[in-house]
Amino acid sequence: MKAAAFKTRHYLNKSVYYLTGMDGRFDKGLGEAISARGYRVAGRELIGEFKKLEFQAKIDFIANDLLENYWSEDANVIANSFGAYLFLHAQAQMDPYPGSVILLSPIVGKFSNSTTGIGFIPPRAKKLAQLVSKGEFPAPHNCRIHVGSEDWQSNPEDVKKLGIKTMIVPNAGHRLPIDYVSNMLDSWLRE
């Protein structure tokens, strides 16, 4: 399938490459907040045809997007939840990303909640941990992770094992507080 078959936008000036969480959209939530700050939103929404692709195809599209359009020190990438998981897997097959990266509540492998009985094992659930334990994960040069202290989907202890600077948001779950994310965006996009 051609990349054009999926909703993606590419702008040369003042854009942020955004990977949504599952079923996320550019025109809602975080994408809307980025646009409200005067930035164009580019990237991949995890909906529709793109969501239906095989895992490796998703990673390849993301890696290609980054290499062709956002591979510079002044590029900005933000990824949320499963979008962050896809970014980390794309990063695993490239040199360390040279731009600025923010990962919000990243999925880093399998997770479960004993209280609700809900769990999830994503494709290649052990790959990131294996790369990190071998010292082979090519972490981005300028990356920060933000995760809630009470996030059972993105366990802070598992996230910290990536070796990337991690901010733990007290008393927050998988959806970080809007005020926190707004302040983080304001600070990050001014850098």
MARBA-3410 file (N, C-alpha, C, O; in Angstrom, 1 decimal):
191
0.8,-1.2,0.0,0.0,0.0,0.0,0.9,1.2,0.0,2.0,1.2,0.6 ~ 0.4,2.3,-0.6,1.1,3.5,-0.7,0.9,4.3,0.6,-0.2,4.3,1.2 ~ 1.9,5.1,1.0,1.8,5.9,2.2,0.7,6.9,2.1,0.1,7.3,3.1 ~ 0.4,7.4,0.9,-0.6,8.4,0.7,-2.0,7.9,1.0,-2.9,8.7,1.1 ~ -2.2,6.6,1.1,-3.5,6.0,1.4,-3.9,6.3,2.9,-5.0,6.0,3.2
-3.0,6.8,3.7,-3.3,7.0,5.1,-3.2,8.5,5.4,-2.5,9.3,4.7 ~ -4.0,8.9,6.4,-4.1,10.3,6.7,-2.7,10.7,7.3,-2.4,10.3,8.4 ~ -2.0,11.5,6.6,-0.7,12.1,7.1,-0.6,13.4,6.5,-1.1,13.7,5.4 ~ 0.1,14.3,7.2,0.3,15.6,6.7,1.8,16.0,6.8,2.4,15.6,7.8 ~ 2.3,16.6,5.8,3.7,17.0,5.9,3.8,18.5,5.6,3.4,19.0,4.5
4.4,19.3,6.5,4.6,20.7,6.4,6.1,21.0,6.6,6.7,20.3,7.4 ~ 6.6,21.9,5.9,8.0,22.2,6.1,8.3,23.2,7.2,9.4,23.1,7.8 ~ 7.4,24.1,7.5,7.6,25.1,8.6,6.7,24.8,9.8,5.5,24.5,9.7 ~ 7.4,24.9,11.0,6.6,24.9,12.2,5.7,23.7,12.3,4.5,23.9,12.5 ~ 6.2,22.5,12.1,5.3,21.3,12.3,5.9,20.4,13.4,7.1,20.4,13.7
5.0,19.6,13.9,5.3,18.6,14.9,4.9,17.3,14.4,3.7,17.2,14.0 ~ 5.8,16.3,14.4,5.4,15.0,13.9,4.8,14.3,15.1,5.4,14.1,16.2 ~ 3.5,13.9,15.0,2.7,13.4,16.1,2.2,12.0,15.8,1.6,11.8,14.8 ~ 2.5,11.1,16.7,1.9,9.7,16.7,0.9,9.6,17.8,1.2,9.7,19.0 ~ -0.3,9.5,17.4,-1.4,9.5,18.4,-1.4,8.1,19.1,-0.7,7.2,18.8
-2.2,8.1,20.2,-2.5,6.9,20.9,-3.5,6.1,20.0,-3.9,6.6,19.0 ~ -3.8,4.9,20.4,-4.8,4.1,19.6,-6.1,4.8,19.5,-6.7,5.3,20.4 ~ -6.5,4.9,18.2,-7.8,5.6,17.8,-7.7,7.1,18.0,-8.7,7.8,17.9 ~ -6.5,7.7,18.2,-6.4,9.1,18.4,-6.5,9.8,17.0,-6.3,9.2,16.0 ~ -6.7,11.1,17.1,-6.9,11.9,15.9,-6.1,13.2,16.0,-5.9,13.7,17.1
-5.7,13.8,14.9,-5.0,15.0,14.9,-5.8,16.2,15.4,-5.3,17.2,16.0 ~ -7.1,16.2,15.1,-8.0,17.3,15.4,-8.6,17.3,16.8,-9.6,18.0,17.0 ~ -8.2,16.4,17.6,-8.7,16.3,19.0,-7.6,16.2,20.0,-6.5,15.8,19.6 ~ -7.9,16.5,21.3,-6.9,16.2,22.3,-5.6,16.9,22.1,-5.5,18.1,21.9 ~ -4.5,16.0,22.1,-3.2,16.5,22.0,-2.9,17.2,20.7,-2.2,18.2,20.6
-3.4,16.6,19.6,-3.2,17.2,18.3,-3.8,18.6,18.2,-3.2,19.5,17.7 ~ -5.0,18.8,18.8,-5.7,20.1,18.9,-4.8,21.1,19.7,-4.8,22.2,19.4 ~ -4.3,20.6,20.8,-3.4,21.4,21.7,-2.2,21.9,21.0,-1.8,23.0,21.1 ~ -1.6,21.0,20.1,-0.4,21.4,19.4,-0.8,22.5,18.3,-0.1,23.5,18.2 ~ -1.9,22.3,17.6,-2.4,23.2,16.6,-2.7,24.6,17.3,-2.4,25.6,16.7
-3.3,24.6,18.5,-3.6,25.8,19.1,-2.4,26.6,19.5,-2.5,27.8,19.7 ~ -1.2,26.0,19.5,0.0,26.7,19.8,0.7,27.2,18.5,1.9,27.6,18.6 ~ 0.0,27.1,17.4,0.6,27.6,16.1,1.4,26.7,15.4,2.0,27.1,14.4 ~ 1.4,25.4,15.7,2.2,24.4,15.0,1.2,23.6,14.1,0.1,23.3,14.5 ~ 1.7,23.2,13.0,1.0,22.2,12.1,1.2,20.8,12.7,2.4,20.5,13.1
0.2,20.0,12.6,0.4,18.6,13.1,0.5,17.7,11.9,-0.3,17.7,10.9 ~ 1.6,17.0,11.9,1.9,16.0,10.9,2.1,14.6,11.6,2.1,14.6,12.8 ~ 2.2,13.6,10.9,2.5,12.3,11.5,1.5,11.2,11.1,1.1,11.1,9.9 ~ 1.1,10.4,12.1,0.2,9.3,11.8,-0.8,9.2,12.9,-0.5,9.2,14.1 ~ -2.1,9.1,12.5,-3.2,8.8,13.4,-3.3,7.3,13.4,-3.3,6.6,12.4
-3.6,6.7,14.6,-3.7,5.2,14.7,-5.2,4.8,14.5,-5.8,4.3,15.5 ~ -5.7,5.1,13.3,-7.1,4.8,13.0,-7.1,4.3,11.6,-6.1,4.3,10.9 ~ -8.3,3.8,11.2,-8.5,3.4,9.8,-7.5,2.4,9.2,-7.1,1.5,9.8 ~ -7.1,2.7,7.9,-6.3,1.8,7.2,-4.9,1.6,7.9,-4.3,0.5,7.9 ~ -4.4,2.7,8.4,-3.0,2.6,9.0,-3.1,1.7,10.2,-2.2,0.9,10.5
-4.2,1.8,11.0,-4.3,0.9,12.2,-4.4,-0.6,11.8,-3.9,-1.4,12.5 ~ -4.9,-0.9,10.6,-5.1,-2.2,10.1,-3.8,-2.9,9.6,-3.7,-4.1,9.4 ~ -2.7,-2.1,9.4,-1.5,-2.6,8.8,-0.8,-3.6,9.8,-1.0,-3.5,11.0 ~ 0.0,-4.4,9.3,0.9,-5.3,10.1,1.8,-4.4,10.9,2.1,-3.3,10.5 ~ 2.2,-4.9,12.0,3.1,-4.1,13.0,4.3,-3.6,12.3,4.6,-2.4,12.4
5.1,-4.5,11.5,6.3,-4.0,10.9,6.0,-3.0,9.8,6.8,-2.0,9.7 ~ 4.9,-3.0,9.1,4.6,-2.0,8.1,4.4,-0.7,8.8,4.8,0.3,8.3 ~ 3.7,-0.7,9.9,3.5,0.6,10.7,4.9,1.2,11.0,5.1,2.4,10.8 ~ 5.7,0.4,11.6,7.1,0.8,12.0,7.8,1.4,10.8,8.5,2.4,10.9 ~ 7.8,0.7,9.7,8.5,1.1,8.4,7.9,2.4,7.9,8.7,3.3,7.5
6.6,2.6,7.9,6.1,3.9,7.5,6.6,5.1,8.4,7.0,6.1,7.9 ~ 6.6,4.8,9.7,7.0,5.8,10.7,8.5,6.1,10.5,8.9,7.3,10.4 ~ 9.3,5.1,10.4,10.8,5.3,10.2,11.0,6.1,8.9,11.8,7.0,8.8 ~ 10.3,5.7,7.8,10.4,6.4,6.5,10.0,7.9,6.7,10.7,8.8,6.2 ~ 8.9,8.2,7.3,8.4,9.5,7.6,9.5,10.4,8.2,9.8,11.5,7.8
10.1,9.8,9.3,11.1,10.5,10.1,12.4,10.7,9.2,12.9,11.9,9.2 ~ 12.8,9.7,8.6,14.1,9.8,7.8,13.9,10.8,6.6,14.9,11.5,6.3 ~ 12.8,10.8,6.0,12.6,11.6,4.8,12.2,13.1,5.1,12.5,14.0,4.3 ~ 11.5,13.3,6.2,10.9,14.6,6.4,11.2,15.3,7.8,11.1,16.5,8.0 ~ 11.7,14.5,8.7,11.9,15.0,10.1,13.2,14.6,10.7,13.3,14.5,11.9
14.2,14.4,9.9,15.5,13.9,10.4,16.5,15.1,10.6,17.4,15.3,9.8 ~ 16.2,15.9,11.6,17.1,17.1,11.8,17.1,17.4,13.3,16.1,17.0,14.0 ~ 18.1,18.2,13.8,18.1,18.5,15.2,17.0,19.5,15.6,16.7,19.5,16.8 ~ 16.4,20.2,14.7,15.4,21.1,15.0,14.0,20.6,14.8,13.0,21.3,14.9 ~ 13.9,19.3,14.5,12.6,18.6,14.3,12.0,18.2,15.7,12.7,17.9,16.6
10.7,18.2,15.8,10.0,17.8,17.0,9.1,16.7,16.8,8.3,16.6,15.8 ~ 9.1,15.7,17.6,8.3,14.5,17.6,7.6,14.3,19.0,8.3,14.5,20.0 ~ 6.3,14.1,18.9,5.6,13.7,20.2,4.8,12.5,19.9,4.1,12.4,18.8 ~ 4.8,11.6,20.8,4.1,10.3,20.6,3.4,9.9,21.9,4.0,10.1,23.0 ~ 2.2,9.4,21.8,1.4,9.1,23.0,1.1,7.6,23.0,0.7,7.0,22.0
1.2,7.0,24.2,0.8,5.6,24.5,1.3,4.6,23.4,2.5,4.4,23.3 ~ 0.3,4.0,22.6,0.8,3.0,21.6,1.5,3.7,20.5,2.4,3.0,19.9 ~ 1.3,5.0,20.2,2.1,5.7,19.2,3.5,5.8,19.7,4.4,5.7,18.8 ~ 3.7,5.9,21.0,5.1,6.0,21.5,5.8,4.6,21.4,7.0,4.5,21.1 ~ 5.0,3.5,21.6,5.5,2.2,21.4,6.0,2.0,19.9,7.0,1.4,19.7
5.2,2.5,19.0,5.6,2.4,17.6,6.8,3.2,17.3,7.7,2.8,16.6 ~ 6.9,4.4,17.9,8.1,5.2,17.7,9.3,4.5,18.3,10.3,4.5,17.6 ~ 9.2,3.9,19.4,10.4,3.2,20.0,10.8,2.1,19.2,12.0,1.8,19.1 ~ 9.9,1.4,18.6,10.3,0.3,17.7,10.9,0.8,16.4,11.8,0.2,15.8 ~ 10.4,1.9,15.9,11.0,2.5,14.7,12.4,3.0,15.0,13.3,2.8,14.3
12.5,3.6,16.2,13.8,4.1,16.7,14.8,2.9,16.8,16.0,3.1,16.5 ~ 14.3,1.8,17.2,15.2,0.6,17.4,15.9,0.1,16.1,16.9,-0.6,16.1 ~ 15.3,0.5,14.9,15.9,0.1,13.7,16.6,1.2,12.9,17.0,1.1,11.8 ~ 16.8,2.3,13.7,17.5,3.5,13.1,18.6,4.0,14.0,18.8,3.5,15.1 ~ 19.4,4.9,13.5,20.4,5.6,14.3,19.6,6.4,15.3,18.4,6.7,15.1
20.2,6.9,16.4,19.5,7.7,17.4,18.9,8.9,16.7,19.6,9.6,16.0 ~ 17.6,9.2,17.0,16.9,10.3,16.4,17.6,11.6,16.9,17.8,11.8,18.1 ~ 17.9,12.5,15.9,18.6,13.7,16.3,17.8,14.9,16.8,18.3,15.8,17.4 ~ 16.4,14.9,16.6,15.6,16.0,17.0,15.1,15.8,18.5,15.6,15.0,19.2 ~ 14.1,16.6,18.8,13.6,16.6,20.2,12.3,15.7,20.2,11.5,15.8,19.3
12.3,14.8,21.2,11.2,13.8,21.3,10.6,13.9,22.7,11.3,13.9,23.7 ~ 9.2,13.9,22.7,8.5,13.7,23.9,7.6,12.5,23.8,6.9,12.3,22.8 ~ 7.7,11.6,24.8,6.9,10.4,24.8,5.9,10.5,26.0,6.4,10.7,27.2 ~ 4.7,10.4,25.8,3.7,10.5,26.9,3.1,9.1,27.1,2.6,8.5,26.2 ~ 3.2,8.7,28.4,2.6,7.4,28.8,2.9,6.3,27.8,2.0,5.6,27.3
4.2,6.1,27.5,4.6,5.1,26.4,4.3,3.7,26.9,4.6,3.3,28.0 ~ 3.8,2.9,26.0,3.7,1.5,26.2,5.1,1.0,25.9,5.7,1.3,24.9 ~ 5.6,0.1,26.8,7.0,-0.4,26.5,7.0,-1.9,26.5,8.1,-2.5,26.4 ~ 5.9,-2.6,26.6,5.8,-4.0,26.6,4.5,-4.5,27.1,3.5,-3.7,27.1 ~ 4.4,-5.7,27.6,3.1,-6.2,28.0,2.7,-5.5,29.4,3.6,-5.1,30.1
1.4,-5.5,29.6,1.0,-4.9,30.9,-0.3,-5.6,31.3,-1.1,-6.1,30.5 ~ -0.6,-5.5,32.6,-1.9,-6.1,33.1,-2.3,-5.4,34.4,-1.4,-4.8,35.1 ~ -3.6,-5.4,34.7,-4.1,-4.9,35.9,-4.8,-6.0,36.7,-5.9,-6.5,36.2 ~ -4.3,-6.4,37.8,-4.9,-7.5,38.5,-6.3,-7.1,39.1,-7.1,-8.0,39.3 ~ -6.5,-5.8,39.3,-7.8,-5.4,39.9,-8.9,-5.5,38.8,-10.0,-6.0,39.2
-8.7,-5.1,37.6,-9.7,-5.2,36.6,-9.6,-6.4,35.7,-10.6,-6.8,35.0 ~ -8.5,-7.1,35.8,-8.3,-8.3,35.0,-8.0,-8.0,33.5,-8.1,-8.9,32.7 ~ -7.7,-6.7,33.2,-7.4,-6.3,31.9,-5.9,-6.4,31.6,-5.1,-6.0,32.5 ~ -5.5,-6.9,30.5,-4.1,-6.9,30.1,-4.0,-6.8,28.6,-4.9,-6.8,27.9 ~ -2.7,-6.6,28.2,-2.4,-6.4,26.8,-1.0,-6.9,26.5,-0.1,-6.5,27.2
-0.8,-7.6,25.5,0.5,-8.0,25.1,0.7,-7.5,23.6,0.2,-8.1,22.7 ~ 1.4,-6.5,23.5,1.6,-5.9,22.1,2.6,-6.8,21.3,3.3,-7.6,21.9 ~ 2.6,-6.6,20.0,3.6,-7.3,19.2,5.0,-7.0,19.6,5.3,-5.8,20.0 ~ 5.8,-8.0,19.6,7.2,-7.8,20.0,7.4,-7.2,21.4,8.2,-6.3,21.7 ~ 6.6,-7.7,22.3,6.5,-7.2,23.7,7.8,-7.2,24.4,8.0,-6.3,25.3
8.7,-8.1,24.1,10.0,-8.2,24.9,11.1,-7.5,24.2,12.2,-7.4,24.7 ~ 10.9,-7.0,22.9,12.1,-6.5,22.1,12.8,-5.3,22.8,14.0,-5.3,22.8 ~ 12.0,-4.3,23.2,12.6,-3.1,23.8,13.5,-3.5,25.0,14.6,-3.0,25.1 ~ 12.9,-4.3,25.9,13.6,-4.7,27.1,14.9,-5.5,26.8,15.9,-5.3,27.4 ~ 14.8,-6.3,25.8,16.0,-7.1,25.3,17.1,-6.2,24.8,18.3,-6.3,25.1
16.7,-5.2,23.9,17.7,-4.3,23.4,18.3,-3.4,24.5,19.6,-3.2,24.5 ~ 17.5,-3.0,25.4,18.1,-2.2,26.5,19.0,-3.0,27.4,20.1,-2.5,27.8 ~ 18.6,-4.2,27.7,19.5,-5.1,28.6,20.8,-5.4,27.9,21.8,-5.6,28.6 ~ 20.9,-5.4,26.6,22.1,-5.7,25.9,22.9,-4.4,25.6,24.0,-4.5,25.0 ~ 22.3,-3.3,26.0,22.9,-2.0,25.6,22.9,-1.6,24.2,23.7,-0.9,23.7
21.9,-2.2,23.5,21.8,-2.0,22.0,20.6,-1.1,21.6,20.4,-0.9,20.4 ~ 19.9,-0.5,22.5,18.8,0.4,22.1,19.4,1.8,21.8,20.0,2.4,22.6 ~ 19.1,2.2,20.5,19.7,3.5,20.1,18.8,4.7,20.5,18.0,5.3,19.7 ~ 18.8,5.0,21.8,18.0,6.1,22.4,18.1,7.4,21.6,19.3,7.8,21.2 ~ 17.0,8.1,21.4,17.1,9.4,20.8,18.1,10.4,21.6,18.2,10.2,22.8
18.7,11.3,20.9,19.6,12.2,21.6,18.9,13.1,22.6,19.5,13.4,23.6 ~ 17.8,13.6,22.3,17.1,14.6,23.1,15.6,14.1,23.3,14.7,14.5,22.6 ~ 15.4,13.3,24.3,14.1,12.6,24.5,13.8,12.7,26.0,14.6,12.5,26.9 ~ 12.5,13.0,26.2,11.9,13.0,27.6,10.7,12.2,27.6,9.9,12.2,26.7 ~ 10.5,11.4,28.7,9.2,10.7,28.9,8.5,11.3,30.0,9.1,11.7,31.0
7.2,11.3,29.9,6.3,11.8,30.9,5.3,10.6,31.2,4.6,10.2,30.3 ~ 5.2,10.2,32.4,4.3,9.0,32.8,3.7,9.3,34.2,4.4,9.8,35.0 ~ 2.5,8.8,34.3,1.8,9.0,35.6,2.3,7.9,36.6,2.6,6.8,36.3 ~ 2.4,8.4,37.9,2.8,7.5,38.9,1.9,6.3,39.1,2.3,5.2,39.6 ~ 0.6,6.4,38.7,-0.4,5.4,38.9,-0.7,4.7,37.6,-1.8,4.1,37.5
0.1,4.8,36.6,-0.2,4.3,35.3,0.1,2.8,35.2,1.3,2.5,35.2 ~ -0.9,2.0,35.2,-0.6,0.5,35.1,-0.4,0.0,33.7,0.1,-1.1,33.5 ~ -0.7,0.9,32.7,-0.5,0.5,31.3,1.0,0.9,30.9,1.6,0.2,30.0 ~ 1.5,1.9,31.5,2.8,2.4,31.2,3.5,2.5,32.6,3.8,3.6,33.1 ~ 3.9,1.3,33.1,4.4,1.3,34.4,5.7,2.1,34.5,6.6,1.8,33.8
5.7,3.1,35.4,6.9,3.9,35.5,8.2,3.2,35.7,9.3,3.6,35.2 ~ 8.2,2.1,36.5,9.5,1.3,36.7,9.9,0.7,35.4,11.1,0.7,35.2 ~ 9.0,0.2,34.6,9.4,-0.4,33.3,9.9,0.7,32.4,10.9,0.5,31.6 ~ 9.2,1.8,32.4,9.6,2.9,31.5,11.0,3.4,31.8,11.8,3.7,30.9 ~ 11.3,3.6,33.1,12.6,4.1,33.5,13.8,3.2,33.0,14.9,3.6,32.9
13.5,1.9,32.8,14.5,1.0,32.3,15.0,1.3,30.9,16.1,0.8,30.5 ~ 14.3,2.1,30.2,14.7,2.5,28.9,16.0,3.4,28.9,16.7,3.5,27.9 ~ 16.2,4.0,30.1,17.4,4.8,30.2,17.2,6.2,29.6,18.2,6.9,29.4 ~ 16.0,6.6,29.4,15.7,7.9,28.9,15.2,8.8,30.0,14.4,8.3,30.9 ~ 15.5,10.1,30.1,15.0,10.9,31.1,13.5,10.8,31.3,12.8,11.1,30.3
13.1,10.5,32.5,11.7,10.2,32.7,11.1,11.1,33.9,11.7,11.2,34.9 ~ 10.1,11.8,33.6,9.4,12.6,34.6,8.1,11.8,35.0,7.3,11.5,34.2 ~ 8.0,11.6,36.3,6.9,10.8,36.8,5.9,11.9,37.4,6.3,12.6,38.3 ~ 4.7,11.8,36.9,3.7,12.8,37.3,2.9,12.2,38.5,2.3,11.2,38.4 ~ 3.0,12.8,39.7,2.4,12.3,40.9,0.9,12.1,40.7,0.2,13.0,40.1
0.3,11.0,41.2,-1.1,10.8,41.3,-1.8,10.8,40.0,-3.0,11.0,39.9 ~ -1.1,10.5,38.9,-1.7,10.5,37.5,-1.7,9.1,37.0,-0.8,8.3,37.3 ~ -2.7,8.8,36.2,-2.8,7.6,35.5,-2.3,7.6,34.1,-1.4,8.4,33.8 ~ -2.9,6.8,33.2,-2.4,6.8,31.8,-2.7,8.1,31.1,-1.9,8.5,30.2 ~ -3.8,8.7,31.3,-4.1,10.0,30.8,-3.6,11.0,31.7,-4.1,11.3,32.8
-2.5,11.7,31.3,-1.9,12.7,32.1,-2.9,13.9,32.2,-3.6,14.2,31.3 ~ -2.8,14.6,33.3,-3.7,15.8,33.5,-3.5,16.8,32.4,-2.4,17.1,32.0 ~ -4.6,17.4,32.0,-4.6,18.4,30.9,-3.7,19.6,31.2,-2.9,20.0,30.4 ~ -3.7,20.1,32.5,-2.9,21.2,32.9,-1.4,20.8,32.8,-0.6,21.7,32.3 ~ -1.0,19.6,33.2,0.3,19.2,33.1,0.8,19.1,31.7,1.9,19.7,31.3
0.0,18.5,30.8,0.4,18.4,29.4,0.5,19.8,28.7,1.4,20.0,27.9 ~ -0.5,20.7,29.0,-0.4,22.0,28.5,0.8,22.7,28.9,1.5,23.4,28.0 ~ 1.2,22.7,30.1,2.5,23.3,30.6,3.7,22.7,29.9,4.6,23.4,29.5 ~ 3.7,21.4,29.8,4.8,20.7,29.2,4.9,21.1,27.7,6.0,21.4,27.3 ~ 3.8,21.2,27.0,3.8,21.6,25.6,4.4,23.0,25.5,5.2,23.3,24.6
3.9,23.9,26.3,4.3,25.3,26.2,5.8,25.4,26.4,6.5,26.1,25.7 ~ 6.3,24.7,27.4,7.8,24.7,27.6,8.6,24.1,26.5,9.6,24.6,26.0 ~ 8.1,22.9,26.1,8.9,22.1,25.0,8.9,22.9,23.7,9.9,22.9,23.1 ~ 7.8,23.4,23.3,7.7,24.1,22.0,8.4,25.4,21.9,8.6,26.0,20.9 ~ 8.7,26.0,23.1,9.5,27.2,23.2,11.0,27.0,23.1,11.7,27.9,22.8
11.4,25.8,23.4,12.9,25.5,23.4,13.5,25.7,22.1,14.7,25.5,21.9
END
